[in-house]
Structures are given as structure tokens and as C-alpha cells.
């Protein structure tokens, strides 16, 4: 493609046809790959599809997301083609809803494993939704459940992934963020990274489905091993505003973070987590 068709030679566009040939194969989880130039929110776009049809296995990637949403309704944007912004639509029919909180955890595991393998960076996980390199956030995950409507459509999960690939320091959304380029990654090829994340995610989801969502079949062990939150002193603000402070010691079979506090152990299902330094400092 001529260089004049995009302004930044370090940020070439994705090739949808190549991605679809690699990912949409007989028996594969992914049934369609779409690459769009711009989207307000890939999660919102797929949520609309999920509510209007029984489609499954859809992948939507936006070269530029203009109103991306993170946890706690935070918004973020990044320059076009500087990251990997994608959502997938899956329908875990045979997994009880009580086990769906494992979806963001296994997604983070897929992203971190891909970054270690394909980009040569030591990525780890911050419970429940972030992928870190050191103490800086390189990727985030947002999962939304689409409940069945009156028409009886199957419930769905829309999994959103945002990965900072080639952002420069002055383009970072917050000082605590980073990108693969800033971390000296061996590859910033977004097509390679997309294929790696989606294939790894497919493998983890398929195994999770096979076990009925039971994280005791190796998933919990793998997650705990990759989670940088375990062993740290943490401060967690839960959705109701209640604060928990203590040492994160494990993740239980429901995907909740187990925190040892001065009043005993507490299982936290959701919240905004801060890793504290020694002495309780952020």
C-alpha cells in the first residue's frame, strides 16, 4: 500500500483479509473479523449486534476508537493505529453466569502470554482487568454481559481489549501508562499481536467452556502465577465506595481477590485496585 495512504509510516493499517484467513477457519471460535477505520466504541458496536441477533464469534477491530470506555466508565482515546483496539462477541451457553467473572481474568491472561511470547516483554496482570509491564499499564480489558431480551436471544459477553502498541511518551493517556514501543518490545506488529491474542484467547475460552467454567482445572493456577497483585499490599475501593486495605493473598474459584486485612480475610469481587508500596504508600 502506498505510504501516502496513511500518515505515519510507523503505524501501518491492519489487513482484514489476512487476519480473517488466519483466524476464521473450520471449527474455529471466530466466525467473522471486521476492521473499521473508526468506532466510537467497539464494545458498544458489538453489544448492539448481540442484542439484535444470535451471532457468535465476532471480532471487531477499530483503527481509531474515539470514545473508548474503560472500567468505572472512564474514557480514553489514542492516536489512530497506535494501539490494538478490539472487541469480541462470545456466548458461553454452557457456563453458569456466576462463573462469568473469570472472562476478564482469562482475557488478561491471554494478552499477557501473547506479549511475553510475541513482543518479548515481561507482562503481568493486575487484578482484575489490567496488563502491566513493571508497574505501568500496557493494556486493559472490559467485559460487558448482554442479557437475553424478551425475544429469547442467548446471553452474550462482549470482551473489549485495548493495547498500547506504538504510543510515544507524550501520547500516553496517563503517567502510569506505557506502550510496547516504550518498553523495547521485539515486535510492534499489530497484525501479529492481534492473531496471537485471539488464538490464545480462543484456546483459554475453549478449555474454560469444556470444563463448564470451572477455574479449578488449571486456569486459576495459571492466573495466580501471572498476577502481580498477589503478595502485594493493596487498597481497593469497591463499587459501593467501601474501602479494603491489606495484603492480596490469592484468587478464589469465583475469581474474587482474597485480601488479608486486620479484621481477617475478605473476598473482593470488583473494585479499583491500587498497588501500595512498602509502608502503605501508593
N, C-alpha and C positions, 0 to 999 in steps of 0.2 A: 504494500500500500504506500503511495507517495507520502513523503514526510509532510507535505503541505496540508494533508487531510487532518492532521492533528498538531497542536501547537508545541507540545513538549515531547522531544524525542526520547526522553527517559520514561515516558508514560504512554506506551502504545496501547491501542484499544484491544479488547478481547475479541476472539474469533468464535462466534457462537457455533458455527458448523463444526469446528474442530472439537469444541467441548461436548457437543451433543453426540458426535460419533464416538467419543471416548467413554461417555457416561451412560448413554441411553442404548443399552444392549439387551438382547433377550434374557429375561429373568432378572434384570437389574431393578433396583428400587426406583431409580429415577426414570421418569417417563417422558419428560419434556424439559429442555433447557432454553430459557429465553434470556437474551441480553438486550437491555434497553439503554438508550443514551442517558435518560434522566428519569428519576422517580422521586416523588415526594417522600415515599416510604415503601420499601419493598415488602415489609411486613403487612402494611395496610392493604397493598395491592393484592397480596395472596389471601389475606383474610376475606376480602370481597369475593375472590374466586371460591374459597372454601364454603362461604355461606350460600353461594348460588349454584353449586354443582357438587358432585361426589368425586371430583378429580383427586388424584393421589400422586405423590412422587414428583410434584412440580418444583422446578428450580428457577428462580428469578434473580438475575444479577443486574445491578444498575451501575453504569459507568460514573454517574454522579447522582448522589442522593441529596435532595435539597431540604428535607425536613425529617431527617432520621430521628428515631426515638430510642432512648436507652431506658434502663431501669428507672423507676420513680419519675417517669415522664420527662426525663432530661432530654434535651435536644442537642444534636451535634451535626456539623457539616464538615466536609473536607474537599479539597480541590478535585476536579474530575480526574479519574483514572489514577489517583494517588493511593487508593486502597482497594480492598476487595469487599464490596458491599452486596450481600446476597441473603435471600430467604428461601427456605424450602417448606413445602407443604406435605405433611405426612398424616396418616390416620392410624394410630395404634389401636386397632379394633379389639385386639385380644389382651390388652393391658388395662387393668383397673385404673381409674382416674387417680386413686390415691398414690399410685406409683409414678405418675407423670412428672413429679418434681425432679426425677432423675434425668429428664430430657435435657435441660440446660447443662447439667453436670457432665453427661456423656458427650454433649456437643463441645464443651470446653476441652474435654479430654482429646477429642478428635483434632481440634485446632492445634493444641499444644504438641501432640505427637507429630502432626504434619510439619510444624515449624522446626522441630528438632531434626526431623528426617530430611526435609527438602530445603530448609533455609539455614541449617546449621546453627540455630540459636537455642540457648538453654531456656526454653519456655516452661513455665509452670502455671499453676492455677491458683486463683484467689476465689474462695467460696463466696457466692455461688455462681457468678456469671462472668468473671474476668480472666483473661490470659495475660500473664506478666512475663517480662524479661527483667530479672532482678526485682526491683520494686516498682517498675514502670509498666503501665498498661499498654499492651500492643493490640489487644483485641477484646471485644465484648460480645456477649450473647444475650438475646432477648427472645423468650419463648412466650407465645400467646395461645391460649386454648380457645378454640371456636366451638361453642356448644351446639348440639343439634337443634335446628329450628322446628317449627310446627310441621314442616314438610317431612320430618323424619330423617333428614340428612345425617350422615355419620359425623361424630365429633372429630375435630382435626386439631393438630398442633402446627402452628406456623413458627418456624425456627429462624430467627434473624442472626446473622453473623457480620460483624464489622471488624475488618483487619486493617491496621495501618501498615502500608507497604513502603511507599517511597516518600512519605511526608518528610519535609525538612524541618529543622528545629523551629523556624519562625512560623511554620504552618500547623504546629501541634495545637489541639484544642485547649489543652490544659498543661501546666508544667509537669504534671505527674505522668504524662503520656509519653510514648516513644513509637518508633516505627522500625521495621526490619532494616531499612537502609541505615538508620542511625545506629543500629546495633551490629552493623557489619555483617549482615546476612550473606551467605554464599550465593543466594538466589533471591531476586525480587520479581521473578517471572510470575505474573498474576495467573496466567493460564495453568502453569504447573501447580501453583498453590491451590487454585480452585479445584482442580482434579484431585489433588491429594486430600484436601479437606473432605470433599464429597465422597470419595471412595472410603476413607477411614470412617466417616460418619455412617455411611451405609453399613459397613461391617459391624460397628458397635450397635446400631439400631437393630439390625437383623438378629444379632445374638441376644439382645435385650428382649425383642419380640419372642424369640424362641423359648426363652425362659419365663415368659409371662410377666416381664417387668421385674423379675427378682434380681436385685442387685447383688445378692449373695453369691451369684455364680461367677465371681471373678471381677465384676465391674467395680464393686465397692473397694476391693483391694487395690485395683489399678488407680482408681481416683484418689484414694488416700495417699498412695505413693507419689502422686504427681502434685498434690495440693500443698502449696506453700503456706497456707493458713494454719495447717496442723502444727501444733507446737508453739505457735505464736501467741503473745498477749494481744487480745483484740478488744475493740469497742464496737458494739453493734447497736444501731438504732433500728428497732423493729417498726413495721408499718403503723402500729398503734402509737408510736412515739416512745414506747418503753425502751430503756437502755440496758444492755447487758455488757458487763466487763468481766474478763477473766482469760483463762488460757484455753485456746481451742485444742481439743484432745483427739477428736475423731469425727467421723461422719457416720450416722446410723443407717440402717437398711432402708429408711424412708427418705434418705438424702439430707436429713437435718444435720446442722453443725452442732456437735456436742461441746459445750463450753463449761469448764470447771470454774465456778465462781466461789466467793467466800461463803455463800449460802448453800453450796452444793452444785451438782451438775444440772445444766439447763440444755434442753434441746431446742434449737432455734430453726424455724422453718423458712424464714425470709427476713431480710434486713440489709441495711447499708453497713458494710464492714470496713473498719479501719484497722490496719496492722499497726500495733504500737511498738515503739522502740523500748529498750530496757528502761525501767523507771516509769513506764506508762505514758511516755511521750509519743506523739504522732510522727 
